[in-house]
Amino acid sequence: MITIPSMLSEPFAVETLQFLRSAVPEPVANHCIRSYVYAELLIDEWHMRDHQEYQPLEVFYAVTLHDVGLGPAGAERPDRFEVASADLAGEFLQRQDIGPTEIDRIWDAIALNTSTGIAHRRNLLCRVTAVATGVDFGADSDFVTDEMAAGLHGRYPRRGTASAMQAAIVGQARVNPAKAPIGSLALYLLKTANTGFDENVAARWGD
């Protein structure tokens, strides 16, 4: 059994998830929501719930909106999908009257979420966003039982999450090579697109 954070039922959260689902395909949206649940589990796993850096709203916004750039609006942006996601999230949060300091922290966490070795050393928000998004593919997921994962997948199905995300990232990069700069996840996926998924990428629960 996995506990779904009560925050997901709050009015502001419902509005945020509506924005998310309108921006990206269902598999990507479900990945973002599952990642948020994992983020909250990580906060407990790391004994950080009482830490001064833990801000529940910032964790919610950063993790649920971390891939919002993988839809049509993000495709129109000139930057890599992580930056497009951060920009789109920031614009949404401005409309929700979230303060600039909070938006800056959320922007960093989203923009750096695939930057292993950097995000993990910035602050708690960057670290939990980066780790939680990887947990959904099985990385660093020892604290999640198969029963917990099954419950979460039942509520927010995978529906080919890895395939959908790879297609979105590679598709954007093919149309606009500037979205796949040197050292980026997009460039890596673009180069390996013709050979199938990298067998070294953690995928505990499959596609």
N, C-alpha and C positions, 0 to 999 in steps of 0.2 A: 504494500500500500504506500502511495506517495501522497504527501500533503500538498495541495495546491494553494499557493499563497492567497490569502483573502483579498489582497490588494487588487487582484485581477478582476474583482467584481465591483470595484469602486467606479463611480461615474467617469472620473478623469481617465481611468484605465480603459474602460469600455470605449471611450472616444479615441484613445490612442490606438487600441487594437483595431478599431474600425479604419483608422487612417492607415495602419500597417497593412491590413487585408486589402484595402483599395489600391495600395501601391505595388504589391508584389504577389506572385502566384501563391496558392495555398501551401505548397510544400515549404516554401521559404518562410512564410508567415508562421507556420507551425513550428519550424525550427527555431525561430526567434522566441516564441513563447516558451517552448521547452527549455531553451537556454536560460531564460529568466528563472524558471523553476530551479534549474541546476545552480544558478547563481546564488539563490537564497539558501540552498542546501550547502553550498560551499562556505557561505558566511558562517553557518553553524559549524561546519567541519573545521574551519580555521579558527573558531572561537573569537570571531571578530564582531559579533552583534552589538557589543557594548563599546566598540572602538570608536573614537571620535571621527574617524574618516568614513565610517559606514553611514551613508545617507540613503535610506530606503527608496525615496523617490528617484534619486540619481541612478541607482542600480536598475530600477525598473525601466526608466527611459533609455538608458544606455544600452541595455541588453535587448529589450524588445524592439528597438529601432536600429539595431546595429547593421542590418542588411537591407534597409529600406531603399537603398540605391540600386537594388537588383531588379527594378521594374522599369517601365517606360520613362518615368520622370528622371530616374537616375541615368538611364541610357543617353539622355539628351545632355547630361552634364559632361564637361570636358575631362574631368579628373577620374582617377582610378575609383573603383566602386566603393572602397572604404571611405574615401573623402566625399564622394557624392552622397553616400549614406549619412555622413556626419553633417554635411551642409543641409540636406533635406530635413534631418531630425532637428537641427538648430532652428530652421525656419518654422517648423511645426511648433516647437517649444516656445518661440517668441510669440506665436499666436495664442499660446496657452498662458501667457504672462509669467513664464519662468524667467528668473533673473539672469543677467549676462554672465555672472561668475559661475553659476550652476551650469549654464549652457556651455561655457568654455570647458569645464571638466567633462561633461558628457561628450562634447565634440572630440576631445582628446581620446577618450575611451573607445569611441566608435572608430575613429580614424586609425587607431593603433591596434585594433583587435586582431589583426593577422600578423602583427610585427612581433613575433616571438623573440624574447630576450630584451625587448625594449618596453613593451606594455607591462611586463611582469615586474619591472623595476621602477615604474613611475609612481603609482599610488594604488590604493586598494581598489578604486573604481576601475582603473585600467586593467589591473591584474584580474579581478573577478570577471570582467567582461571577456577578456581574452581566454581565460581558462574555461569558463562556462560554455562558451560557444564551441570549444573543442570537445568538451564532455559529450555533447550531443552526437559526436561521431565516434565516441569511445575513448578518446584521449583522457588520461588522468581520471578515469571513471570508476576506480576501484570502490569508491564509497557508495556507488549506486548499484543496488541489487537488480537482478533480472526481473523480479516481481515489481519493483518500483518502476523500472523502465517500461514494463508492459502496461502498467496502469497509466503512465503518462502518454505512451503511444496510443492507447485506446481513446484517450480524450483528445489528443492532438496528433493524428496519424502522420507517419512519415511521408507516405505517398511519393516515394522516390526523391527524397530530399537531396541526396548527394548528386543525383543526375540532374535535377532541376537547377540546383545552384551552379553546377559546373556548366550547364548549358547557358545560363544567364551570364555568367562571368566571361566565358569564352566568346559567346555571341557578341557581347558588348566590345570585347577587345578586337574581334575581327572587323567590326564596323569602324572602330576608332582605336588604332594602335596606341594612341597616347594613354589609353586606359590600362595598358600593360607595360609600365616602365620596368627597367632593369631591376631585378631583385623582388619583384612583386609576385603575389600569389597568382594574379591574372596571367602574367607571362609564363609562369611555370605550367599552369593548366593549359594555356594555349599551345605550348610546345609539346605537351603530352596528350593532347586531345585525340590525335590519330592512333594512339597506342592503347587507349582505354584508361581506366582508373589506375593510379599508382598503387601497387599492392602494399606499399609501405605506409600508406595513409590509414590511420586507425579508423575502423568501421565496425565496431563491435556489434551494432544492431543492424548491419546491412545498409542497403540504399535507403 
